[in-house]
Every structure is written in structure tokens, then in C-alpha cells.
């Protein structure tokens, strides 16, 4: 999504329920060792700018924007084993561009925007699957939306995003669920929003993103080591883009989708942690931005998002396997 409210009125709304159906669509042919994609059961309500995380074999798709431009409090839960969806208790308030991560048996919704004025919030909500209920936890040190978050061990690492009064931040905040408290970490070298964040091998990967407009997409790739409290620059993301998401699979961190001035991206580029290089894999069948991405059972699920730049929506649920 565009980062500022004045652009909202000019956005074209298009509801695209791509690859809808019963989860038995025809997959594209194998891509010469680059992995392949299949189609799973579609997101019940098409939307974009969602957050997503996996917990106990289920993917929680949280918040977002619907086709009419309204913020959503919906929480849809996908069971990969049965290829089925159910509704969970909604967020306490509608949020979009919210970061979602799972740790300590809970799903956490971190920050986000509260309205179509793109007002950043500092809220942290924790979902308990056993109780099917959300509770308010300690706020982020500073409000921000379009940030990224991932869990390492039982801690949540929230980085980047759009704060109040600035286009982007490099802030890293670390949440301890046991103490219900945040600490500030070493700032990320490159301030950005709409970035992709994932954890692999006990480290936090912050990839791509943008400074503000679609024309400011970045290829920045940086990794944070909690043991040394230090960031290290990586080889740059081959295709600079924002509005992306990431997940780790088989020693690689996949960055999928995105948007730019010329349209949306189908790129599926993965950083090979052991080799320290990027590889280009089979492209996403439905190019989109603002999507939810999570890994379950040796597969990466790419859910929802916008098939065109701006406020467009999709129900697509496409699955990548090596």
C-alpha cells in the first residue's frame, strides 16, 4: 500500500479472489530444480496488508484492508493438514500493516495502522489459541506501522516501519513475553518500512522495503545476531522491492511479492544462509504485495495481498515447495 493517507482516495479497488476453490487446483509445471507451486484453499475474505504467522501447524492471518478500503479485525486460521479455514476471535480493533509473530504459545499482533489516515499505533495484542481470546500486552516503545517482526526463541523482534512524524525508522525493539516488557536493541543500519523480516538459525533477517514512496524501493539486506547485538550487511536483495514478506525454509530465507511504480512483483528470491548468496526460484503464480507468508510442514504459504499496486485484494493461497 502507498504509505500516506492523501493517496487513499485515488486508489483503485479491485477484489480478486485468485485461485479460489477447493484447494485442488492444477499446479504449474516444475521449474527446473527451482521448486514449484500448488494452490491451497483460498482465504475466506479477500484482503491485503495482512500479517501472518504460523503456530502449531496453523497459519494465523490477521487484520488487513478489505475491498471497500475498510480496516479489518478479522483473524482467519488455516490448517495446513486439512486444507481448511476457521475464524478465530477478532482483534480488539481493526488494524492493517500489522506485524505478526508467534512465540511462547501465543500469536502476537505488533503495531500497525489504525485507520485510513495511516495513523501508527504502539499496541501489542497476544492471542491465546486455547482460550480463543486476545489480551492487551505492553505497548511498543514507539508507535509504527508497516514494520516487520519475527520470533527467535521466546522473544519477538520488531524492526523498521513508519513511525509518527517520519517516513521510516530503523528502530529494533525486543519483547519478552514472560516479563511483558520491551527493550531497545541495536538500530538497523537502514531505516525502512514495508520490509520483509524472518528468523533463521537464531538470527533476524531484514530484507528489502522502502523509504516512503513506491519509487524508493530498496535492496538492503541486513542480519541481526542477538548473541552479539550486532547487524551485518548481506549481499543486496536482487530485486529491490517493498510491500513484501518473508519466511525461512530449508536453510533459505524466501522473499516474495512486492510492489513498485510499474506494478506488482512475482519474484521469489531466497537468501541461502550457508552459501551467503541469493538464488532465484520459481516465481509466485499470482504477483501481489501486502501478503501474508508463513512456513508450515516444509512449505511456504503465500496468502492474500493486492494483485495491483494500491488498494486491491486477493484471496489467493499459493504454496511453494522445493
N, C-alpha and C positions, 0 to 999 in steps of 0.2 A: 504494500500500500504506500501511496505517497505519504510523506511524513507530516504535512501541515494541513490544518482544517480548511483554509480557503480553497484548497483543491477539491474538496469533497463534492461540492455541488456540480462540478464538471465531470465527475466520474461516470462512466457508462456502466450500468448494472446489467449483468448477464448471468443467469442461473444455468450452469452447465453441469448436468449430472453425468459426467463422463464415466463410461464403463459401468453403468448401473446394471443391476441384475442379481442373479443368484450365486455369484461367485464362481461360475463355471465357464467364464469367457475363454476364447481361444487365445493362447499366449502367442507373442511374436516368436519367430524362429530364433534359435541360439545365435549369439553374436560372436562366434569365433573365439571362445575362451574368455569373453568379456562378461560372462554372466547372462542371465535372461530374466524376463519379467512375466508375471502372470497377473490375472485380475482376481481380486477378492471382493467380498460383498461390500456394497457401497455404504458410505457414511449416510445415516438416516436423513439428516438435514444438511443440504449443501451449504458450505460456508468457507470463509477464508480468514487468514490471520489468526489461526488457531494455535494452541500449544498442545504438545503431546508428549507422553512418557509411558514406558512400559513398567508394569509391576506384576509379578507372579503370572506371567504368560498372557496378560491382558494389556491392551493399549487404551489409555485414557486420553480422549480428545476433548479439549477444554476451551470454552469460550469461542471468540471469533466474531466475525461480521456475517450477517445473512444477506440474501439477495436484495432486500429492501434497504440495506445500509444500516440496519439496527445492530447494536451490540448484543451479544448473546451470553447468557449464563449457562447454556446447555453443557452437559457433560455426558458424552457417549462413550461406552466401553465396548471395545472389540475383543472377542475371544478368538484367538488365532486357531485354537484346536478345533473349535466347532464352526468357524467362519460365521459368527453371529454377533449381533449388536444388542445391547440393552442400554437403557437410560439409567444414569446414576443421579443422586441428589445434585441439583444445580448449584453453581457458585452462589455465594451470598449476594453478589452484584454482577451485572453484565461487565465483561472485560474482553478486550481484544489486544492483540500483540502482547499477550501474556506469556511468560516463560514458565515451563512446566518440567518438573523433575521428580523422581521417586527415590526415597531413602527412608530407612528405619520403618519400613512397612506402611508408609504414607505416600500420598501424591501431593506435591506442593505446587501451588499456583503463585508465582512470584511477579509482583509489579504489573505492568501493562498500562493500557489506556482505558479511561473510564467512560469516554463519550466520543462523539464525532468532532469535538474540538481538540481531540488528541491530548487530553489532559493526563500527564503521567501520574501514577499512583505508587505508593510505597507499600501497599498491603501485601501480606503473606497469609495465605489460607492453606490449611492442611486437611486432606481428605482421608478419613478412616474407612477402608472398604468394609470392615466388619460391622460398623455402625451405619454405613451409608450416610455419612454426615461430614460437613465441613466445619472447621473451627478457625477462628482468627488466632494468628500467632504474631510474634514480634515483627514490627514493620522493618522493611529495608532501611538502611541508614539514610538513603535519599530516594525520592520518587524517580521512576524511569519506566518507559515502555519500549517495546521493540528491542529488548535485551535478550541475552541467552543465558541458559542455566543447565547445569548437569551435576550429577552426584558422583562423588568419589568417597568410597566408604559410606559412612553415615552422615556426611556433610554435603550441603548444597553450595555450589559455587555459582554466583550470579555476576555476569560481567557485561560491560557495554550498555548500549541502549541510548534513548533520548531522554535527558533529564529536563527539569524545569529551567527555561531560560537559556538553553544551549542546544545546538543541533545534535551533539553526540558526546558521550562520556567514555572514559577509559577505566572507570571505577570497577574494582573487584570487591565483592562482599561475600563473606563465608558464613553460612548459617549452621549452627549446631542444634539439632532438634532436641537433644537431651537437656541442654541448658536453655533452650528457647532464646538464643542470643546470636547476634551478628557481630563479626569482627571485620575490619577492613584489611584486605590483602594488598599485595603489591599491585599498583595500577598496570593495566595492559599497555604495552608500548603504543598501540594505535587506537585512538578513540574512534568508535564507530557504533552504528545502530544497524538493525536488520541483519545481524550477523548469524552465523551458524556456530553452535557450541556442542561439543560432545566430549565424553571422557573415554580414554583408552589406556590400559596399562598403568593406571594410577595417575595419569596426567590429564590436564584440561586443554583441549584444542579450541582455539578461537579463530574462525576462518571466514574470509570474505566480509561482506557487509557494505555499508556506505556511510558517507558523512552526513548527507541530507537528501539531496535530490537523486533521481534515477541516474543522472549524468555523473554522479560522484561515487559510483560503484568501485570497490576496492578488491585487490587480490591479496591483501595482507593475510598472512598465516603465522600464528604465534602459538606457542605451547607453554603452559604454566606447570611447574613442578612444585607441588605442595611441600615436599621434603626440604627443598632449598629456598622456597618462597621466591623463585626467580622465573622470569619469562625468557624464552629463547625464540628468535626468528627462525621460521622454516622457509623452504622454497615456496614461492608465491603460488597461490591458487591459479591454475592455468587460465580459467575463465573468470575474470573479475565480475562479481555479481552480488546483489543484495536481495533481501526477501527470501532467504534460503534456509535450509535446515540440514542437520547432520545426524548421523548415527554410526556407531562402530560395529564392524563385522569382520571376523576372521583376520584380525590384526591390521585392518584398514579403517580409516575414518572417511565415510562417504559424505560428499556434499552434493545435494540435489536441488534442482529447480532454480528459481530466482526470476527477477525481472530487471529490465533495463529500458532505455528510451526506445529501443527497436522492438520490444515485445518480451515474451517470457522465454525462459531457458529450459531445455530438456537435458542439459548436461548432468552426468553422473560421474563426477571425478572423485577419486579416492586417494588419500594420502597413506602410503604404505609405511607404517611406523618403523619396521625393521630396516627397510631399504632407504628410508629418508627421501623417497621420491613420490611423485604423483603418477597415477595411472588413469587412463580414460576407459570407462566401462560402458556397457550397453546403455543407451540414453533412456531417460524416463519416457514412457509412451505418451503421457499427457503432460506437456510442458505447463508449468504453473509456478506461482510464487505464494508466499504466505501459507505454506503447507505444514502439516504435522508429520514428523518422521520418528520412527522408533524401531528397535530391533527386538525380535522375538523368535526363538527357536531356529536360529541360523538363517533368518531372512530379515530384510529391511522393508518395512511397510511405509508407504508414502500416501498420506490421506488428506483429502480436501485441498484447499488452496484456490487461487484465481488463475484461470487459463489465459487471461489477458491482463496487462498492467492495469492497476487501479482496482476499483471495486467490482470484481467478478468472482463467481463462486463455482465450486465443483464438489461433487460427491465421490470423486474417484478414490479408489483404494487399490493401489498397484504395488506388487510385491517383487522385490529383487532377491535373487539367489545366485551365488557364484556357481 
